[in-house]
């Protein structure tokens, strides 16, 4: 790990996250949002990979120090379902505040990247934060229930990455959401990767679904999108 843990204020409360800064000294800011496991080393590694590509990336610790191992799926589910939505929104917004305030962030907008639960949160925070989020790349996660998000504030360019076999976020529902957002004149495209399962871009292969070719393609597309910040 090449980054470090940082603390920041979140509406009068304390929050923390893992910050990995561009090796060139500064770069566009990217908000990285965790899977249901929590702020685990793999998510910190995503921040480090982004720093290697010239970005300054921050992953807020939405579980406030708690996390689940890959053998603890029940615990991961409990952590996800018990996460207070208002606290998560507060912490994500505060993380954007922090990113935009530091010298190592060269942009006046951030990009957002998230995985599974974090993919859903990526779309939700992009909608809540309006033009403070310039681009968004959700991976195999989206708010699918009617009324789960107020899309009126979504102005980011969105390019999402989803699995063709996914019981958590079925591709038919993802396509329906894509069509709905496009009907609202949102700049949204969702890629569905043939032959892949949920979490196909997680190299730790917790669910046995890691697909290196799909992961590399999704990563290349994400870096290209983030370079538009």
GIQUI-V682171 format. One record per pair of residues at least 12 apart in sequence whose C-alpha atoms are under 7 Angstrom apart, sorted by the first residue. I is the first residue (numbers start at 0). J is the second residue. If there is no record, write none. Layout:
# GIQUI-V682171
i->I j->J
i->I j->J
This chain:
# GIQUI-V682171
i->0 j->44
i->0 j->47
i->1 j->19
i->1 j->47
i->2 j->17
i->2 j->18
i->2 j->19
i->2 j->20
i->2 j->47
i->3 j->17
i->3 j->18
i->3 j->19
i->4 j->16
i->4 j->17
i->4 j->18
i->5 j->17
i->5 j->18
i->7 j->97
i->8 j->93
i->9 j->89
i->9 j->90
i->9 j->93
i->10 j->89
i->14 j->90
i->15 j->59
i->15 j->60
i->16 j->57
i->16 j->58
i->16 j->59
i->16 j->60
i->17 j->43
i->17 j->57
i->17 j->58
i->17 j->59
i->18 j->56
i->18 j->57
i->18 j->58
i->19 j->46
i->19 j->47
i->19 j->50
i->19 j->55
i->19 j->56
i->19 j->57
i->20 j->50
i->20 j->54
i->20 j->55
i->20 j->56
i->20 j->103
i->21 j->50
i->21 j->51
i->21 j->53
i->21 j->54
i->21 j->55
i->22 j->50
i->22 j->51
i->22 j->53
i->23 j->53
i->24 j->103
i->25 j->55
i->25 j->102
i->25 j->103
i->25 j->104
i->25 j->105
i->26 j->53
i->26 j->54
i->26 j->55
i->26 j->103
i->26 j->104
i->26 j->105
i->27 j->54
i->27 j->55
i->27 j->104
i->27 j->105
i->27 j->106
i->27 j->109
i->27 j->228
i->28 j->54
i->28 j->55
i->28 j->56
i->28 j->98
i->28 j->104
i->28 j->105
i->28 j->106
i->28 j->109
i->28 j->110
i->29 j->54
i->29 j->55
i->29 j->56
i->29 j->57
i->29 j->109
i->29 j->110
i->29 j->111
i->30 j->56
i->30 j->57
i->30 j->58
i->30 j->95
i->30 j->109
i->30 j->110
i->30 j->111
i->30 j->112
i->31 j->46
i->31 j->56
i->31 j->57
i->31 j->58
i->31 j->111
i->31 j->112
i->31 j->113
i->32 j->58
i->32 j->112
i->32 j->113
i->32 j->114
i->32 j->117
i->32 j->121
i->33 j->113
i->33 j->114
i->33 j->116
i->33 j->117
i->34 j->114
i->34 j->115
i->34 j->116
i->34 j->117
i->35 j->75
i->35 j->76
i->35 j->79
i->35 j->115
i->35 j->116
i->36 j->66
i->36 j->67
i->36 j->68
i->36 j->75
i->37 j->62
i->37 j->65
i->37 j->66
i->37 j->67
i->38 j->60
i->38 j->66
i->39 j->66
i->55 j->103
i->55 j->104
i->59 j->90
i->59 j->91
i->59 j->94
i->61 j->87
i->61 j->90
i->69 j->205
i->88 j->124
i->108 j->131
i->108 j->132
i->108 j->133
i->108 j->228
i->109 j->131
i->109 j->132
i->109 j->133
i->109 j->228
i->110 j->132
i->110 j->133
i->110 j->134
i->110 j->135
i->110 j->225
i->110 j->228
i->111 j->132
i->111 j->134
i->111 j->135
i->111 j->136
i->112 j->135
i->112 j->136
i->112 j->137
i->113 j->136
i->113 j->137
i->113 j->138
i->114 j->137
i->114 j->138
i->114 j->139
i->114 j->140
i->115 j->138
i->115 j->139
i->115 j->140
i->116 j->140
i->117 j->140
i->118 j->137
i->118 j->138
i->118 j->139
i->118 j->140
i->118 j->141
i->119 j->137
i->119 j->140
i->119 j->141
i->119 j->142
i->121 j->135
i->121 j->137
i->122 j->137
i->122 j->141
i->123 j->148
i->125 j->153
i->125 j->155
i->126 j->149
i->126 j->150
i->126 j->152
i->126 j->153
i->127 j->152
i->129 j->152
i->129 j->153
i->129 j->154
i->130 j->154
i->130 j->155
i->132 j->155
i->133 j->155
i->133 j->156
i->133 j->228
i->134 j->155
i->134 j->156
i->134 j->157
i->134 j->224
i->134 j->225
i->134 j->228
i->135 j->155
i->135 j->156
i->135 j->157
i->135 j->158
i->136 j->157
i->136 j->158
i->136 j->159
i->136 j->221
i->137 j->159
i->137 j->160
i->138 j->159
i->138 j->160
i->138 j->161
i->139 j->160
i->139 j->161
i->139 j->162
i->139 j->168
i->139 j->197
i->139 j->198
i->140 j->168
i->143 j->172
i->154 j->185
i->156 j->186
i->156 j->187
i->157 j->186
i->157 j->187
i->157 j->188
i->158 j->187
i->158 j->188
i->158 j->189
i->159 j->188
i->159 j->189
i->159 j->190
i->160 j->189
i->160 j->190
i->160 j->191
i->160 j->217
i->161 j->190
i->161 j->191
i->161 j->192
i->162 j->191
i->162 j->192
i->162 j->195
i->162 j->196
i->162 j->197
i->163 j->191
i->163 j->192
i->163 j->193
i->163 j->194
i->163 j->195
i->163 j->196
i->164 j->195
i->164 j->196
i->164 j->197
i->165 j->196
i->165 j->197
i->177 j->189
i->192 j->213
i->195 j->208
i->195 j->210
i->196 j->208
i->199 j->214
i->200 j->214
